[in-house]
Amino acid sequence: MPPQQQTERRGFGVPGWIGEAETTLSPCFVFDISQRGATLAVKDPSTLPETLRLYLSPTAQTFRRCVVRWRKEDSVGVQFEK
């Protein structure tokens, strides 16, 4: 049986945007989210940097700093930095 996560992930299903400081934002889709991280659907995970910013609006001034923890063909798992 797989180990349980310390925080429960819940389905989210909203558009998001990712980028680094001073870069153009790229669209993504936030599948699920928890206090510790999220799963993001992205066009090409191999092009993402190891750290990024997640915005829930393309005009938002606030964001979550993230570290990529895993990559699949069309998605990434990110952990929120504190």
Order of alpha helices (4+ residues) and beta strands (2+ residues): beta-beta-beta-beta-beta-beta
